[in-house]
Each structure stands twice: as structure tokens, then as C-alpha cells.
Amino acid sequence: MATTVYFEETVIGQGGKDRMDVEMGRSSFFEEDSIYLNVDGNSVVMDRATAKRFVEAVMNVGFYHGFVE
């Protein structure tokens, strides 16, 4: 299985007490390359349709906050 990690960080909430380990990248574990997401040790490789919706949702939030042009 080939993976490429694009994000790997312990995310700390704004209040400073909540935290989670998040890792996200690409995986070729299955026949179709797709996005994998690992949160606090729970991992999933998304099917392509779900991965597309996930990316669209993240981009929309990014646009809303001005993080993406």
C-alpha cells in the first residue's frame, strides 16, 4: 500500500483542553486511489464519491473563512 501524508497533526481546540490526532492523505490500498482519514487511531479509506464530497465540503468551509481563494 502506498500512502502520501498531506496533513498530520495533533489538533488542539480553541479552548485549549480538547485535542485529537488527525492524519489525512492518499492511499492506494484499494483498487481506486482515494483519500484516507485517521482520527485518534480510527482510520478509513473513502470511496471516490465520498472523497469528492469531503473535499468539496472542506473547500467550502475554506472559502467561507477566506483560507482559499
QUIVENQUI-V849845 format. One record per residue. N is the residue number from 1. OMEGA is omega as a letter, one per 40 degrees, with the letter a starting at -180 (999 if undefined). Layout:
{{N OMEGA} {N OMEGA}}
This chain:
{{1 i} {2 i} {3 i} {4 a} {5 i} {6 i} {7 i} {8 a} {9 i} {10 a} {11 i} {12 a} {13 a} {14 i} {15 i} {16 a} {17 i} {18 i} {19 i} {20 i} {21 a} {22 i} {23 a} {24 i} {25 i} {26 a} {27 i} {28 a} {29 i} {30 a} {31 i} {32 i} {33 i} {34 a} {35 i} {36 i} {37 i} {38 i} {39 i} {40 i} {41 i} {42 a} {43 i} {44 i} {45 a} {46 i} {47 a} {48 a} {49 i} {50 i} {51 i} {52 i} {53 i} {54 i} {55 i} {56 i} {57 i} {58 i} {59 i} {60 i} {61 i} {62 i} {63 a} {64 a} {65 i} {66 i} {67 a} {68 i} {69 999}}
